[in-house]
Amino acid sequence: METVLLIIYAAASYWATNKVLYEGKVVFYSSAYVHYMKKFLIGMMFGWILIPIAILKCIFQIDSGLGIRAIAR
């Protein structure tokens, strides 16, 4: 049971990291492994705060003001 919860937490925290920190941004890394591992580790360490923030962003459609949607306004 703990393994299932850990997998769910890892997936939710990875999604939340993308939603909160990387949405609307372009990043360049010399290695894809470094990029994905960094997002995974940030999600695992700070998922407890990133997951609620990402859920609130989805509920209220909070836009960071960056990216294509901001240009189209």
C-alpha positions in Angstrom: 0.0 0.0 0.0 2.8 2.4 0.8 4.4 1.8 -2.6 1.1 2.7 -4.4 0.9 5.9 -2.3 4.5 6.8 -3.1 3.9 6.3 -6.8 0.7 8.5 -6.7 2.6 11.2 -4.7 5.5 11.1 -7.2 3.2 11.5 -10.2 1.2 14.3 -8.5 4.3 16.1 -7.4 5.9 15.9 -10.8 2.7 17.3 -12.4 2.5 20.1 -9.8 6.2 21.0 -10.4 5.4 21.4 -14.1 2.2 23.4 -13.3 3.7 25.7 -10.8 7.3 26.2 -11.8 7.6 25.4 -15.5 4.3 26.4 -17.0 4.8 28.9 -19.8 8.5 28.8 -19.7 11.1 27.5 -22.1 14.2 25.8 -20.6 17.4 24.5 -22.2 19.5 21.8 -20.8 22.4 20.0 -22.4 21.0 16.7 -21.0 17.3 15.7 -20.9 18.2 13.5 -17.9 19.3 16.5 -15.9 16.1 18.4 -16.7 13.7 15.6 -15.8 15.7 14.5 -12.7 15.7 18.1 -11.4 11.9 18.3 -11.8 11.4 14.9 -10.2 13.6 15.8 -7.2 12.0 19.2 -6.7 8.6 17.6 -6.8 9.6 14.9 -4.3 11.1 17.5 -1.9 8.5 20.2 -2.2 5.4 18.3 -3.4 3.7 18.9 -0.1 3.4 22.6 -1.0 3.4 22.4 -4.8 0.4 20.1 -5.1 -2.0 22.4 -3.3 -0.8 25.4 -5.2 -1.2 23.6 -8.5 -4.7 22.5 -7.6 -5.6 26.1 -6.7 -4.1 27.3 -10.0 -6.3 24.8 -11.9 -9.5 25.7 -9.9 -9.1 29.4 -10.3 -7.2 29.4 -13.6 -4.5 31.6 -12.2 -2.1 32.6 -15.0 1.5 33.6 -14.2 1.4 36.4 -16.8 4.0 34.7 -18.9 3.7 32.7 -22.1 1.5 32.6 -25.1 -1.8 33.3 -23.3 -0.4 36.5 -21.9 0.7 37.7 -25.3 -2.6 36.9 -26.9 -4.5 39.1 -24.4 
